């Protein structure tokens, strides 16, 4: 079954930021997704990686990957007694809003990556002499791609590829073969397959742009009907907890070490925006976290939309103070 058939004519979606094509120029801004011209480099002036769609409720969403990554929204609906302004409004993405929150454990994680990188340099014979001061070690970490930024980029690539495996399954119905992925990504794909086999998802919408006139936009991974017994809590050495689930679930796929509070808030925002855009209401929302050793867990989100609005207000306060 094709993705367009599953969606029933749902709005087009943009490329995920981690895999935005640098050689694609798309037209946009006219109410329809523009054509992709492959093999050409985008100019500095012209928007590229563009997607534009009008949702069932009449809320129009515009996205561009560059030269500046942004979302714009406007309400195109008109009624006999209501005249809603239709000026474009630039809004932050949900992930940008949540970036204002302190990510717990990042400092410790960064220190651990630095220590592991330094130990690797010593074990490999690249750093061992007394002359190797901090600045010299930092340069070696850069040279051998062992810095925090390099490790973070590798994690982003991994997440992008696992998301692509999910999207490919939705589009084709063919389960991805873990052996076709790099060795360090196979376990995550196996975890995704285990979830698909347990939850029996029937996709309703995938990679769909949504927005809210309250001032944000974004794109969620999957809305699907689930019916099965799934893992709701996984442990490294203990037997996992399993639960019977059913209904329409708004899902966000993660390859992270844990399910962080910001993920719950992200789903609360998408859930509200999906309803506002006219795509219906999800019975539940949850994070599907897959692991490097082939396991997964489905963690239901308990955050409310009011919780997200508090963070959105904080985002605007911080942004105003920076200005």
N, C-alpha and C positions, 0 to 999 in steps of 0.2 A: 504493500500500500504506500502511495506517495504521501509526502508530508502535506502537500496542498489538499489532498483528499481527507487526511486526518483532521486538519484544521478547519475544513469547510470554508475555505476562502479567507483565512485569518491574515492579518497584516504581515508584510514582509519584515525581515529582521536584519540588523546589521551584523557585521563580523565582530566576533569577540575581540576586545581590545588586545589580548595577548597574541592574536594571530591576524591582526589587521593587515591587509595586503598593501605593500608599498608601491605596487605597480598597477593599481586599479584606480580609475577615475570614474566616478559615478555622477550622473546628473541628479538633481533633487530639488526640493522646494516647490514642486508643482503639483503635489498631491499624489504622486506615484513614484515608485522606486525607479531610479534612473538606470540606464544601460551601463554595463561594465565594459570598459575598453581595456583589454589586456595588452601587456607589452609596452605600455607607455608610462612614463614617470609623471606623477602629479606636479604641477607647478606650485610655487610658493603661494600664489594668490588664490588658486582655485581650490574649493573644497573637494575632498576625496574620501572614499569609503562612506558614501552617503546612503542613508535609507530614510524613506519618508512614508508615513502611512496614516490613514484616517481610521480610527477605531470605531466599533459599532455604535458607541455613544456620541460620536461626532468629535471627540477629542483627537486632534492631529498631533503626531509626534514626528520630529525631525532629528536625525542623528548624523553627525559627521565625525570621521576618525581623524581628519587633519585638514589643514595645517594646525588647527586647534581642535582638540577633541571636545565636543559639546553636544548637549541636547537642547532643543527648543520645543515648546508646546504652544498650542492655541486651541480654543474651542470654536469649532465651525458650526455648531448647531444653532438654528434660528427657529423661533416659534412665533405664533401670532401675538403673544403678549410679553415675550421675553426677547430682549435684544442683547446678547452676550458679546462683549468686545472680542475681536478676533486677532488682535495684535500678537505677534510672536513674542514669547517670553523665554529667555534663556534660563534653564534650571539646572541644578546639579544632579548628577547621577546618585542613586542610592548608595553606592559604594563610596563615592566622594563624601557624602554626608557623614557616613560612618567612620571615615578616616579621622574625624576630629576626636574620636575616642582613643584613649590609651589602650594599646593592645597588650594585654597582660602577658608577661614572660618574654617579650621581645628583647629586652636588654640582656637577660640571661641567655637567651638563644644566640644573640649576636656574640656574646663573650665565648660561648661554647664553640661556635663556628670558627672564631679567631684562634682559639686554643687548638682545635683539631687541625686547622690549617698549618699552624706553626709546628705542631708535632709531625705532620706529614712532611714538611720541609726538612726537619731534622732527620727523620727516618730515611728520606731520599737523598740525604747528603747535601742539600742545597743551603742549609743554614745550620751552623754548628759552632762557628768560631766566635771569640769574644767581640770581634769587630761588628758582628751582626746586631746592631742596635734596633730599636723599635722601627725607625724609619726605613732601615734596610729590609727588615722582615716584612713590612707593609708592601714595599716595592716587589719583593719576591712573591707575596701572596697575590698581588695583581698580575704579575708575570705568569704565574701558574694557575690563574683563575680559581683562587681559593678564598676570595673575599666574601663578605656577607652578601654583597650585591650579586656576585656570580652565583652563589648558592641559591639566592632568592630567585634569580632569573631561571635557573634550572628547575626550581619548583613551579614557576609560572608556566614553563614549557610543558612540564608533566601534567599540570592541571588542564592546560589547553588540549593536549592529546587525549586525555581521558574524557573530557567533554566532547571532543570530536567523535570518540567511540560511541558515546550515548546518542549524539545527534545522528550518526550514521545508522544506528539501529532503528531509531524512530523513522527515518526516511525510507529505509529499505526493508526493515523487518529481519535483516540478517544479523545474527549475533557476531560481534567482533571476535577475531582470533587473537588471543593474547600473544601468540608466537610471532605475530607480525609487528609487534611493538618492541621498542628497546627493552633490554633486560630489566632496567631499573623502573619500568612502567608496567610490566606484565602483571605484577601482583595487584595493582590498582584496577586493571581491566578485569582480572579474575574476580575481584570483589564486586565490581559492577555486574558481571554476569551472574554472580551468586544472588545479588539483589533481584535482578530480572527474573531469575528462575523461581525465587521464593514469593515475590510480590505479584507476579503475573500482571504487569502494568499494561493498561490500554491507553495509549497517548491521546490526549485531547488537544493540547497546544504545546508547542516546543519552541524554545528560543524566541519568545515573543516580546516585542517592545510594548511597555505599558508606561503610563504616566498619571499624574494627579495634578489638578489645578491648584492644589495646595502647595505645589512648587517643587516637584522632583520627577525623575523619570528613571527608567532602567529596563533590564531585560532578564526574565527568569528562565530557568533551565527547562522545566517540564511541568505540565499539569496532566495528571493521568488518573484513571480509575484503577485502584489497587484492590486485590482480593487474595489474601494468602497469609501464611504465618511467616513473619519476618523477624530478624534479629533487631531488637530495640536497645540492646546494650551489649557491647563486646568487651572482653577482657583479654589481656595478654596470655594468661595461663589458666583462667577459670572458664567454666562452661558459660556460654553466652545466654542472655535472657531473650526469649522469643515470645512474641505476642501475635494474636490474630488481628488483622486489620482489614478495613474495607472502605469504600467511598472515594470521592475525588480528592486527591492530594496535590498540593502545590509543592514541588520538590526542588531542592538546590543541592547539586552534587559537589562534594568537597573531597580533596585529597590531603587535608591538613592532619596534624597530630591530634587534634581535639576538636570538639564542637564548641566554638567560642560564643559569648553573648551577642556579639555583633551579627552572627548568622541568624539568630532568632529575630532580631530587629529588621534585618534585611528581608526576611520572609514576610514579616508583618506589613512592611511597606509594599511589597509586590502584591500581596493578597488584597490590600485595599485598592491599589491602583488597577488591578485586574478587574475588580468589580466596577470601579468608576468608569473604566473604559468600555464596559458592556460585555465582557467576556464571561460573565457568570460569577458564581461564588464557589470557592473551594471549601470542602468540608473540614479539611485539615491542611496543615503546612508542616513540612519537616525537612531536615537535613539528611541526605544520604552520604555518610562519610565512608569512603573506601580506604583500605590500608595497603601497605606495601607487601603484606604477606597473604593477600587474597581474601581478606575478611571485609565485612561491612557492618554498619549499624544505621538504623533509621531512627533519628531522634526528633520527636515532635516538638514544634515550636510553641512556646507558651506566651510569647511577647504579644502585646496588644498594639494597635495602631497608635494609640495615645502614647505608648512608650516611645515609638519611633518619632512622633511629633515633638516630644521633649528634646530628643537628640537633634532634630532638624532645627529647632529654635536655637539650641546651643551652637550648632554649626554657623548660623547666621550671626550670632553674637560674636563668635571668634573671628569670623570673616570681617565683620565690621571693625573690630578692634585692630586687626592687622592693617586695614586700610587707613 
